[in-house]
């Protein structure tokens, strides 16, 4: 997970906002993984880039043997506060601290676009048993909604060349390495419901926003609050539904 260190400062300091502002995942995403990845008791699953454990919470219900890997110390610390019974290791997708052919499934939630794809897939291939499977999941803002599209406009000013899921660049390594079967995809609608400050925290937890100087971060927060206060779809609301689309991918080790 080499490229994540470009924004490690942001993730290091944003773990609280990450936990408050990031959405959970729809149960349909977990059900899709149960069917497509064969998740069941006795299955060893590694979650790469586990963050604060947002997706880990869902995985726990499957009774699998779960090992989390997370490179950022601040995220690992928050993860352990929330899920003290789950093993979390310091490590990256490009250097997974596990033996070869030792796991049945590798999952990455909201993370694979940060990985150096070719190195990560070689390493994932190494730790998976023959016939092992990979699952990827992302929550994506539904920009068909007016205020969400304008929120993205506020963010994009600061994005620079930060790796992002929506560019699709992360798929190239899957297409070119030949280490895995073609990716399969299922998508689901999802809404994250909460007060306006939940959305401010969602923005604060974005890596390239969290890495800004404090004054600039506060200016972004002011812009977001102004948007929510003035947009016809959100103004005056104490509780707002933040619409997402959840994309779930899976494939198998060749």
Secondary structure in CASP SS format (residue, H / E / C, confidence):
PFRMAT SS
TARGET T0000
AUTHOR 0000-0000-0000
METHOD secondary structure of the structure
MODEL  1
X C 1.00
X H 1.00
X H 1.00
X H 1.00
X H 1.00
X H 1.00
X H 1.00
X H 1.00
X H 1.00
X H 1.00
X H 1.00
X H 1.00
X H 1.00
X C 1.00
X H 1.00
X H 1.00
X H 1.00
X H 1.00
X H 1.00
X H 1.00
X H 1.00
X C 1.00
X C 1.00
X C 1.00
X C 1.00
X C 1.00
X H 1.00
X H 1.00
X H 1.00
X H 1.00
X H 1.00
X H 1.00
X H 1.00
X H 1.00
X H 1.00
X H 1.00
X H 1.00
X C 1.00
X C 1.00
X C 1.00
X C 1.00
X C 1.00
X C 1.00
X E 1.00
X E 1.00
X E 1.00
X E 1.00
X E 1.00
X C 1.00
X C 1.00
X C 1.00
X C 1.00
X C 1.00
X C 1.00
X C 1.00
X H 1.00
X H 1.00
X H 1.00
X H 1.00
X H 1.00
X C 1.00
X C 1.00
X C 1.00
X C 1.00
X E 1.00
X E 1.00
X E 1.00
X E 1.00
X E 1.00
X C 1.00
X C 1.00
X C 1.00
X H 1.00
X H 1.00
X H 1.00
X H 1.00
X H 1.00
X H 1.00
X H 1.00
X H 1.00
X H 1.00
X H 1.00
X C 1.00
X C 1.00
X C 1.00
X C 1.00
X E 1.00
X E 1.00
X E 1.00
X C 1.00
X C 1.00
X E 1.00
X C 1.00
X C 1.00
X E 1.00
X C 1.00
X C 1.00
X C 1.00
X C 1.00
X C 1.00
X C 1.00
X C 1.00
X E 1.00
X E 1.00
X E 1.00
X E 1.00
X E 1.00
X E 1.00
X E 1.00
X C 1.00
X C 1.00
X H 1.00
X H 1.00
X H 1.00
X C 1.00
X C 1.00
X H 1.00
X H 1.00
X H 1.00
X H 1.00
X H 1.00
X H 1.00
X H 1.00
X H 1.00
X H 1.00
X H 1.00
X H 1.00
X E 1.00
X E 1.00
X E 1.00
X E 1.00
X E 1.00
X E 1.00
X E 1.00
X E 1.00
X E 1.00
X E 1.00
X E 1.00
X E 1.00
X E 1.00
X E 1.00
X C 1.00
X C 1.00
X C 1.00
X C 1.00
X H 1.00
X H 1.00
X H 1.00
X H 1.00
X H 1.00
X H 1.00
X H 1.00
X H 1.00
X H 1.00
X H 1.00
X H 1.00
X C 1.00
X C 1.00
X C 1.00
X C 1.00
X C 1.00
X C 1.00
X C 1.00
X C 1.00
X H 1.00
X H 1.00
X H 1.00
X C 1.00
X H 1.00
X H 1.00
X H 1.00
X H 1.00
X H 1.00
X H 1.00
X H 1.00
X H 1.00
X H 1.00
X C 1.00
X C 1.00
X E 1.00
X C 1.00
X C 1.00
X C 1.00
X E 1.00
X E 1.00
X E 1.00
X E 1.00
X E 1.00
X E 1.00
X E 1.00
X E 1.00
X E 1.00
X E 1.00
X E 1.00
X C 1.00
X H 1.00
X H 1.00
X H 1.00
X H 1.00
X H 1.00
X H 1.00
X H 1.00
X H 1.00
X H 1.00
X C 1.00
X C 1.00
X H 1.00
X H 1.00
X H 1.00
X H 1.00
X C 1.00
X C 1.00
X C 1.00
X H 1.00
X H 1.00
X H 1.00
X H 1.00
X H 1.00
X H 1.00
X H 1.00
X H 1.00
X H 1.00
X H 1.00
X H 1.00
X H 1.00
X H 1.00
X H 1.00
X H 1.00
X H 1.00
X H 1.00
X C 1.00
X C 1.00
X C 1.00
X C 1.00
X C 1.00
X C 1.00
X C 1.00
X C 1.00
X C 1.00
X E 1.00
X E 1.00
X E 1.00
X E 1.00
X E 1.00
X E 1.00
X E 1.00
X E 1.00
X E 1.00
X E 1.00
X E 1.00
X E 1.00
X E 1.00
X E 1.00
X C 1.00
END
